[in-house]
Amino acid sequence: MRSSNFALRLQPTLMEEAKAFAQAEGVALNQLINVALAEKLSAHRTMEFFARYTRGADPARALKILEKAGRGNPPIKGDELPASWKRRKARPARSQKKRASTRSK
């Protein structure tokens, strides 16, 4: 992977907070900034996608279609969730696990 250098000027308070957060997450400040920027770009691209995808959509018509969904079609065998899926528990995010483990020490 090719990388490039860029001089980033941050306010001192923002820099200190970013350093503390990176240390708490167990990553380098450079990695934290890379991930934060990637997340922001991903969110922006997602919003652009949905803006293009929904352009010209008629929300009232979509709601009418959704109101009809399932009418006259009671659940049939096989519609239920598998038992193994129901037993799954939500897992906390990685950073929450790490914070929890550091608190208990």
C-alpha positions as CSV (number, residue, x, y, z in Angstrom):
1,M,0.0,0.0,0.0
2,R,1.3,3.4,-0.9
3,S,1.1,6.2,1.6
4,S,1.7,9.9,1.5
5,N,2.6,12.5,4.0
6,F,0.5,15.5,4.9
7,A,1.2,18.1,7.5
8,L,-2.0,18.4,9.6
9,R,-2.4,21.4,11.8
10,L,-4.7,20.8,14.8
11,Q,-5.8,22.9,17.7
12,P,-3.7,21.8,20.7
13,T,-6.8,20.8,22.7
14,L,-8.0,18.6,19.8
15,M,-4.6,17.1,19.4
16,E,-4.3,16.2,23.1
17,E,-7.8,14.7,23.1
18,A,-7.0,12.7,19.9
19,K,-3.8,11.4,21.4
20,A,-5.6,10.3,24.6
21,F,-8.3,8.6,22.6
22,A,-5.8,6.8,20.4
23,Q,-4.0,5.6,23.5
24,A,-7.2,4.4,25.1
25,E,-8.1,2.5,21.9
26,G,-4.6,1.0,21.7
27,V,-3.8,2.4,18.3
28,A,-1.3,5.0,16.9
29,L,-2.6,8.5,16.4
30,N,-1.9,8.1,12.6
31,Q,-4.1,5.0,12.5
32,L,-6.9,6.8,14.5
33,I,-6.9,9.7,12.0
34,N,-6.9,7.3,9.0
35,V,-9.9,5.3,10.4
36,A,-11.8,8.5,11.4
37,L,-11.3,9.9,7.9
38,A,-12.3,6.6,6.3
39,E,-15.5,6.5,8.4
40,K,-16.4,10.0,7.5
41,L,-15.9,9.4,3.7
42,S,-17.9,6.2,3.9
43,A,-20.8,8.0,5.6
44,H,-20.7,10.7,2.9
45,R,-20.6,8.2,0.1
46,T,-23.6,6.3,1.7
47,M,-25.6,9.5,1.9
48,E,-24.8,10.3,-1.8
49,F,-25.8,6.8,-2.8
50,F,-29.2,7.0,-1.1
51,A,-29.8,10.5,-2.4
52,R,-29.2,9.2,-6.0
53,Y,-31.2,6.0,-5.3
54,T,-34.2,7.7,-3.9
55,R,-34.3,10.6,-6.4
56,G,-37.8,10.7,-7.9
57,A,-39.2,8.3,-5.3
58,D,-42.8,8.8,-4.1
59,P,-42.8,8.2,-0.4
60,A,-46.7,8.2,-0.2
61,R,-46.8,5.5,-2.9
62,A,-44.1,3.5,-1.1
63,L,-46.1,3.6,2.2
64,K,-49.2,2.4,0.4
65,I,-47.3,-0.6,-0.9
66,L,-45.8,-1.3,2.5
67,E,-49.3,-1.2,4.1
68,K,-50.4,-4.1,1.8
69,A,-47.3,-6.2,2.7
70,G,-48.4,-9.4,4.4
71,R,-52.2,-8.8,4.1
72,G,-53.9,-12.1,3.3
73,N,-50.6,-14.0,3.7
74,P,-50.5,-15.4,7.3
75,P,-47.1,-16.8,8.4
76,I,-46.3,-20.2,7.1
77,K,-44.0,-23.0,8.3
78,G,-40.5,-21.9,7.7
79,D,-41.1,-18.1,8.2
80,E,-39.9,-18.2,11.8
81,L,-36.3,-17.5,12.8
82,P,-34.0,-20.5,13.4
83,A,-33.6,-21.4,17.0
84,S,-29.8,-20.9,16.7
85,W,-30.4,-17.3,15.6
86,K,-32.6,-16.6,18.6
87,R,-29.9,-17.8,21.0
88,R,-27.3,-15.3,19.8
89,K,-26.5,-12.4,22.1
90,A,-25.5,-9.0,20.9
91,R,-21.8,-8.5,21.2
92,P,-20.4,-5.2,22.4
93,A,-18.2,-3.3,20.1
94,R,-14.5,-4.0,20.2
95,S,-13.7,-0.7,21.9
96,Q,-16.3,-1.3,24.6
97,K,-14.8,-4.7,25.4
98,K,-11.3,-3.2,25.7
99,R,-12.6,-0.4,28.0
100,A,-14.4,-3.0,30.1
101,S,-11.3,-5.1,30.5
102,T,-9.1,-2.2,31.4
103,R,-11.6,-1.0,34.1
104,S,-11.6,-4.4,35.8
105,K,-7.8,-4.4,36.2
